[in-house]
Amino acid sequence: MEISELGEFGLIDRLTKNIKIKNKETAYGVGDDCAVLEYPDKEVLVTSDMLMEGIHFDLTYMDMEHLGYKSAMVNISDVFAMNGTPKQMIVNIALGKRFKVEDMEEFYKGLEAACGKWDIDIVGGDTSPSYTGLAISITCIGEADKADIVYRNGANETDLVCVTGDLGAAYMGLQLLERENSVYYGQINDLRKKIQEAEKSGDTRKEHQLRTELSSMDGFQPDFSGKEYLVQRQLQPEARGDMIKKLRDAGIKPTAMMDISDGLSSELHHICQQSHCGCRIYEKEIPIDYQTAVMAEELNMNVTTCALNGGEDYELLFTVSIGDHEKISAIEGVKQIGYITKEELGVKLVTRDDNEFDLPAQGWNPLKSNT
């Protein structure tokens, strides 16, 4: 169905008519000029992310449902990174004429699946036409007690530096998807070129054979056997609210925390800059999944570099007091990778052979000049 058949408000009504309010703080959701939220005794957390087609996602290998899921999770992750609880979400979309109503229904299917996992209310947003591809802007609203909020600026000397999960898998998934995408379109372009050559030469038999081969490429699915985890980490990341719960249950409040969206190296620099400290990180302690290591070897890439700079893992990087060492050690899925030092000692990486180097912030930075 063409979106023009419904219009803006018809589309919004179709996408949001079955949304049910889950949180008592959501006094009024979709349907008026504003949503109404009521937080009498809590601090309100607000975060927003913009995702642009061609920069943050590629629809040649990412379907709309996965895009909706990921768009929500990257915002949800920010609220968890403040030690908060996500409650509401506002969704703004700019889309071109090539998108149909069914495309947006798939997008909202993924969006609602992500929000449903953490009982988040979708309370409004806006839609707009676009001449430059799909653009998505999402705002997530959360809550926390004032005493529970964790900022990036609270790390102290001798604090332990920890991460959840494993690192580098999302980046390896991206490399895998882009490689298969390049191979697929390379084959398509090669066949089209051969068809043109057959047309010019008048070889109708060869032309028919090539067109049949080109037609058989429709619906082509690459074989990701043994690499499913990498693809999932790229297309369907998970905000680590489960680890926030484990920390709370263990009676641990991090001294500083953020999610790993742009890469571990960059996030370490953010915490150290804002906390006015340095750190020593041990290469051998950085958690890396087996599939990540195998894929890096296959692509002739340094796996540690991928884990440090790849980004989009959406794991949590945090520091805790050294007195919480035993508690942290008992939590499955958390790895101590180093410790906080004095600011003048800088951000250092200790390699597997015990050499120490400055660790530059080389994570993803879309606005940095390449010149």
Disulfide bonds with the S-S distance in Angstrom:
none
